[in-house]
């Protein structure tokens, strides 16, 4: 058995049980997409199906369909991880907003009367400062939600690029890498935005419940692993080294810079999900 098939089999063995765990977390926390874990479940499913097509393409090297889907599913792994990270950050941001605002009225931070009363009976300047924090946190939540749309666009571009890359038409095949590059650039922008939002949220995370603070630090810990995974994609689509090809590159480089990083992130998010109360 060659290394690519062995790694693909290992992915199937690992992600099938993790998929069921993420589904259990989705039922625990609800089906709102912004909760984040629904994207983890989707990611696990993508990795299982992608591994199956990798094995099939190795067994049937002349089957264009298997190669096409192996290429597509290899290029879209970043999108559900970024969506999951943003979704979990939105959960924290929403809970912080509710904590800062008066109990029973999460939107009261935007109310000018609240600005006059302040928090815990304080008035004047303190009230205005708290109101500004609530408004800023609420705006941040909307930014996070809006940021998910470009990631979906990047996902579509990578799917189109992967499809075109293995086309029998030379003209269509030449366009494939362009779409994939555009998709990966969008992922890069989303990654920078995610890191920036995490840094901004640091000043407010102390207002969150204990579990949400733990989730915040898990997101911070995931940033370096996401960065390495993103770096592999950037080298694969912009570099000339054949070892970094999305499909058919060096399997050990892919394992060390992409597969392991993805698995660590999924395990961290999944394990944390079981420790949190329902939002």
C-alpha positions in Angstrom: 0.0 0.0 0.0 1.4 3.4 -1.0 1.5 6.4 1.4 -1.4 8.4 -0.1 -3.8 5.4 0.2 -2.6 4.7 3.8 -3.1 8.3 4.9 -6.5 8.4 3.2 -7.6 5.2 5.1 -6.3 6.7 8.3 -8.4 9.9 7.6 -11.5 7.7 7.2 -10.9 5.8 10.4 -10.3 9.0 12.3 -13.0 11.3 10.9 -16.0 8.9 11.0 -16.1 8.8 14.8 -15.3 12.5 15.1 -18.2 13.2 12.6 -20.7 11.5 15.0 -19.2 13.5 17.9 -19.7 16.8 16.1 -23.2 15.8 15.2 -23.9 15.1 18.9 -22.5 18.6 19.7 -24.7 20.2 17.0 -27.8 18.6 18.6 -26.6 19.7 22.0 -26.1 23.4 21.0 -28.7 23.7 18.3 -28.7 23.9 14.5 -27.9 27.6 14.1 -25.2 27.7 11.5 -23.3 30.5 13.4 -22.9 28.1 16.4 -19.8 26.8 14.5 -20.0 23.1 15.1 -22.3 22.4 12.2 -19.3 23.5 10.0 -17.1 21.0 11.8 -19.6 18.2 11.0 -19.5 19.3 7.4 -15.7 19.4 7.4 -15.5 15.9 8.8 -17.9 14.7 6.0 -15.8 16.5 3.4 -12.7 14.7 4.7 -14.3 11.3 4.7 -15.6 11.6 1.1 -12.4 13.2 -0.1 -10.4 10.3 1.4 -12.7 7.8 -0.4 -12.0 9.6 -3.7 -8.3 9.6 -3.1 -8.3 5.9 -2.7 -10.5 5.4 -5.8 -8.3 7.7 -7.9 -5.2 5.6 -6.8 -7.0 2.4 -7.7 -8.4 3.8 -11.0 -5.8 6.4 -12.1 -7.5 7.0 -15.4 -10.9 7.8 -13.9 -11.2 11.6 -14.3 -14.2 11.8 -12.0 -12.4 10.4 -9.0 -9.4 12.6 -9.6 -11.6 15.6 -10.0 -13.4 15.1 -6.7 -10.2 14.3 -4.9 -8.8 17.6 -6.2 -11.9 19.6 -5.3 -12.3 18.2 -1.8 -8.6 18.7 -1.0 -8.8 22.4 -1.9 -12.0 23.3 0.1 -10.9 22.1 3.6 -10.0 25.6 4.8 -13.5 27.0 4.2 -15.4 25.0 6.8 -12.7 25.4 9.4 -12.7 29.2 8.9 -16.5 29.2 9.0 -16.4 27.2 12.2 -13.9 29.5 13.8 -15.9 32.6 12.9 -19.1 30.9 14.1 -17.6 30.1 17.5 -16.2 33.6 17.8 -19.7 35.0 17.1 -21.1 32.8 19.9 -18.6 34.4 22.3 -19.3 37.9 21.0 -23.1 37.5 21.3 -22.8 36.2 24.9 -20.4 39.1 25.8 -23.0 41.5 24.5 -25.7 40.0 26.6 -23.4 40.1 29.7 -22.6 43.8 29.3 -26.2 44.8 28.5 -28.8 44.7 31.2 -30.2 41.3 32.0 -33.2 40.3 29.9 -32.5 42.9 27.2 -29.5 42.0 25.0 -30.2 44.8 22.7 -30.4 47.4 25.4 -26.8 48.5 24.8 -28.0 50.4 21.8 -30.6 52.2 23.9 -29.7 55.7 24.9 -31.6 55.4 28.1 -29.1 52.6 29.1 -26.3 55.0 28.3 -27.6 57.4 30.9 -28.2 54.8 33.6 -24.9 52.9 33.2 -24.2 49.5 34.6 -24.9 48.4 38.2 -26.4 51.8 38.9 -23.5 53.9 37.7 -24.5 56.9 35.5 -23.1 59.5 33.2 -19.7 58.7 31.7 -19.5 55.1 32.9 -22.9 54.4 31.3 -21.8 55.9 28.0 -18.6 53.8 28.1 -20.5 50.6 28.7 -23.0 51.5 26.0 -20.2 52.0 23.5 -18.7 48.6 24.4 -22.1 46.9 23.8 -22.6 48.7 20.5 -19.0 47.8 19.4 -19.5 44.2 20.4 -22.8 44.0 18.6 -21.2 45.5 15.4 -18.4 43.0 15.7 -21.0 40.2 15.7 -22.5 41.5 12.5 -19.0 41.8 10.9 -18.4 38.2 11.8 -21.6 37.1 10.2 -21.0 39.1 7.0 -17.4 37.7 6.8 -18.8 34.3 6.3 -20.2 35.2 2.8 -16.8 35.8 1.1 -15.6 32.4 2.5 -18.5 30.7 0.8 -17.6 32.5 -2.4 -14.0 31.3 -2.0 -15.4 27.7 -1.5 -17.3 28.0 -4.8 -14.2 29.3 -6.6 -12.1 26.4 -5.3 -14.8 23.9 -6.5 -14.9 25.5 -9.9 -11.1 25.6 -10.0 -10.8 21.9 -9.0 -13.3 21.0 -11.7 -11.6 22.9 -14.4 -8.1 21.8 -13.5 -8.8 18.1 -14.5 -10.9 19.0 -17.6 -9.9 17.3 -20.9 -10.1 20.7 -22.6 -6.8 22.5 -22.5 -8.4 25.9 -22.4 -10.7 25.0 -19.5 -7.9 23.3 -17.6 -5.7 26.4 -17.8 -8.4 28.5 -16.1 -8.7 26.1 -13.2 -5.7 27.3 -11.2 -6.9 30.9 -11.5 -10.2 30.2 -9.8 -8.4 28.2 -7.1 -5.9 31.0 -6.5 -8.7 33.5 -6.1 -10.4 31.2 -3.6 -7.3 30.7 -1.5 -6.6 34.5 -1.5 -10.1 35.0 0.0 -9.2 32.4 2.6 -6.1 34.4 3.4 -8.1 37.6 3.9 -10.6 35.7 6.1 -7.8 34.3 8.2 -6.3 37.8 8.8 -9.8 39.1 9.7 -10.3 36.2 12.1 -7.0 36.9 13.8 -7.8 40.6 14.0 -11.2 40.0 15.5 -9.7 37.6 18.1 -7.3 40.3 19.1 -10.0 42.9 19.4 -12.2 40.5 21.4 -9.5 40.0 24.0 -10.5 43.2 25.8 -14.1 41.9 26.2 -13.6 38.2 26.8 -13.3 38.8 30.5 -17.1 39.6 30.5 -17.9 36.1 29.1 -18.9 33.1 31.2 -16.0 30.7 32.2 -16.7 28.2 29.4 -16.8 30.9 26.7 -13.5 32.2 27.9 -12.1 28.7 27.5 -13.5 28.6 24.0 -11.9 31.9 23.2 -8.4 30.6 24.2 -9.0 27.5 22.2 -9.7 29.7 19.1 -6.5 31.6 19.8 -4.6 28.3 20.1 -6.0 27.2 16.7 -4.7 30.2 14.9 -1.2 28.9 14.4 -2.5 25.6 13.1 -4.8 27.3 10.7 -1.9 29.5 9.6 0.3 26.4 8.7 -2.7 24.8 6.9 -3.2 28.1 4.9 0.5 28.3 4.1 0.4 24.8 2.6 -2.5 25.9 0.3 -0.7 29.1 -0.7 2.4 27.2 -1.6 0.4 24.6 -3.4 -1.5 27.0 -5.7 1.1 29.8 -6.1 4.4 27.8 -5.9 6.1 25.7 -8.6 7.3 22.9 -6.3 5.6 19.7 -7.4 5.8 18.4 -3.8 3.1 20.8 -2.8 0.5 19.9 -5.4 -3.1 19.6 -4.1 -3.4 16.2 -5.5 -0.3 14.0 -6.4 2.2 16.0 -4.3 4.4 14.7 -1.5 2.0 12.9 0.9 4.2 13.4 3.9 4.4 17.2 3.4 0.6 17.2 3.0 0.3 15.1 6.2 2.7 17.4 8.2 1.3 20.8 7.0 -2.3 20.1 6.4 -3.9 16.9 7.6 -2.4 16.9 11.1 -3.2 20.6 11.6 -6.8 20.1 10.5 -7.2 17.2 12.9 -5.8 19.1 15.8 -8.2 22.0 15.2 -11.2 19.7 14.9 -10.3 17.8 18.1 -9.8 21.0 20.1 -13.1 22.5 18.9 -15.0 19.2 19.4 -13.6 18.5 22.9 -14.4 22.1 24.0 -17.9 21.8 22.6 -18.7 19.0 25.1 -17.6 21.2 28.0 -19.8 24.2 27.3 -23.3 25.0 28.4 -26.0 25.7 25.9 -25.8 29.4 24.7 
